Every structure is written in C-alpha cells, then in structure tokens.
Amino acid sequence: MARGGAARGARDDEFLDFAATRSGHLYRSACLLTGGDTHLAEDLVQETLGRMYAVWRTGGGWRPGTRRIDNPAAYAQGVLYRTFLSHVRRRSSTERPTGEIPDLAGPDGDSTLRLTLLEALARMSPRDRAVLVLRYWEDVSVEETAELLRSSPGAVRTQSSRALARLRILLGDALGDLALR
C-alpha cells in the first residue's frame, strides 16, 4: 500500500513540474484563442491542467510504453484547443467583457499592433481563431492541426485560407499603418 502511495507521489511531483513548465505557454495560447480575455484564458488553462492531471495520475506518468501519449506538451495543447472549442459551443450568450486589455510592456513597443491583432482575432469565429493560432502562432503543421481539431488536412487548409482572408478584411489598412511604425 505504501509503495503505491510513493509512486503516486512521484507522479504528482512529475505533474507539478510539467504544469509549472507548460502553464505559461498554455496561457499565452489561451489568451490568443479568447481574443485577449485573460480571465477566460486562465479558466481554460486550469481546465486543461485538471484534465491533464486526471490522465496523468492514472498512468505511470508519460514514460514510453505506459501511455499511448508520447508528447505531453502536444497533448496538453490539444486538450486546450478542444476545451476552448467545447466552451464556445456551450456558451449560449454572446456577451463580451468590456474594459481594456491590460497593456503589458514589451521590448519592441508594439503594443498597439498587438492590441489591434487581438481585437481582430476576437471578432473572428472560435474555429477560425483556433486554426490561425495553431497554424501561425504555434507553428503547427496542417496534419497536426487537423488531428488536434479532429478534422481533415484539406479542411484545415481551406479554413486557414478563409480565416486569413477574413483577418485581412477585419484589419483593413490598420495593420499596414501599424507595421510601418
């Protein structure tokens, strides 16, 4: 009995290390997915880590051969995107929080450009946001994006192209003006 408790404690320690390492990256991705809604982003990361822990504690960690999941970071990203899409489907209201997105000082001073992009992403459909963030922020391949979103590679290519066209329309001349600064 004590032996099982020690193994569980070791798995818990492994998970805590994993969560500490990956939570910042998951949070940044969630902020992009939510169009800058930091509170929802925090909720999505917590839900993702909760789901990851439920899987983590049932197995022997992520050692090869103990789970069919070989890459916990990629698995966590998939859980995050599916959690986000599930949240959007459940939401019956189109309420958007009002208030300003907190401006974090960046080394490049490109906060206006960042805010403009976040506002444009927030006006896009959740599925379009998920595809754009995966493909162009996370630099995930078409095939991996299709697998994460449970879609076909052809559908991901089409959706990427259409989402980029919508983003260009939403940004209009604003992006060109901001990029030249």
N, C-alpha and C positions, 0 to 999 in steps of 0.2 A: 504494500500500500504506500509506504513512504517513498519507494522507488518511483512510482507513478507520479507522485506529487513533485518530486525533484525534476523529473522530465518535463512536467507541465510548467514548473517554474522557469526552467531553461527556455522553453518555448515562449513563455511570456516575455522573458528578457530579450530574446531574439526579435519578437514582435515590437517591443518598445524601441529597440534600435532601428528597426525598419521604419516605424512610424515617425520617429524623430528625423530620420534621414529624408524621407519622401514627402512629409507633410507640406513643406514649403513649396515644392514643385506642384503638388496636387492643388494647393491653394491658388497658386498663380493661374493654373489651367482653369480652375473653377471660376475665378474672377472673370476670365475671358468668356467662358461659357455663359455666365449670368449677365453679361453686359455691364460689369462693374458693381453688381450688387454684392458687396462684401459680406453682408450678413447671410445671404443665401449661400454664398461660396463657402463660408465657414460651416454651415449646416451640411452641405454636400460632402465636404471633406470628412466631417465627423461620421456621417452615414457610411461613407466609403471605408473609413478605418474600422468602423464597427463591423461591417460585413467582412472585411479582410480578417479581422480577429476571429470571427466565428469560423472561418475556413482554416485559419492558422492553427487554432488550438485543437482542432480535430485531428490534424496530421502531425507528422514529426517535423514541423517547420517546412522548409522548402528544399530539403536535401533531395538530390536527384534520386528518383526511384520511389520516393514516399508519396509524392503527389504528381498529378499529371501536369501541373503548372510549373514550368521551369523558370519563368521570369516573373517574380512577384511584382516588380515595378510596372511592367507592362500590364499585368493582370489588374493591378490597382488602378491604372489609367482606364482600363476597360470598365471596371466597376464604377469609376467616377462618371464616365460618359453615360453609361446605362442608368445610373442613379439620377443624373441630370435629366435625361430624356423621360424617365419614369415620373419624375417630379413635375415636369412640364405637362405631361399627359393628365396627371391627377388634378392639376390646378384648374379650377373652374372659373376663376376670376382673371381679368386682365389688368388688375391693379399693378401699378408700378410705383415703387417708392419714390418720393420726391426728396429733394435735397441734393446736395452736391457730392460728387465722388471725391473722397479725400485725395488731395494732391500730395503725392509722395515725391520728394526731391530726387531727381535723377541726375546722373553725372552729365548727361548731354543737354539738359534743359529742354527736353522735347515734350513737356507735359501737355502742351496744347495739342500736339499731334496725337499723343496717347489718348487724351480725352475725346478727341474727335473720332478716333477709331473705335473706342469703347462705346460711344454713343451710337455710331453706325451699326456696330455689332448688336447692340441692344435692340435695335429696330428690326433686326432680321429674325427669321423663324428659328426656333431652337435647333432644328435639324441642320439648317444651313450653318448656324454658328458652330455646331459640333463638327461638321465636316471641315469648315475653314480652320478651326483651331487645331484639329488633329493634323490636317494636311500641311498647313503653312506655319503654325506656331510650334507644334510638337514635331514637325518634320517626319510624320509617319507615312509609310508607303500606302499606295492605293489599296493593295491587298490587305495590309494590316488594318487600315481604316475600315474596309468592308467587313473584316472579321469582327472588329470591335463593335461596329454598329449593326452587325447581323444583317448585312446587305451584300449585294454583288459588286465586284470591282467596276463593272460598267455603270451601275447606278451611282457609285461614288464619283466616278469621272464626270458623269453628267451633272450630278448635283454640285460638284466643285466648280465646274464651269459656270453653271447658272448662278450659284451663290456669289462668285467673283463678279459676275456681271451686275447682280443686284447691289453688291457693295460699291461698285464703281458709280452706279446711279445715285445711291444714297450719299456718297461722298462728294459727288459733283466736282466742282473746281476747288473745293476746300482742301483736299489732300495735296494737290499741286502747289497751292499757295503756302501750305504749312511745310512742305518738304523743302522748299527753296530757301527757307529762313536760315 
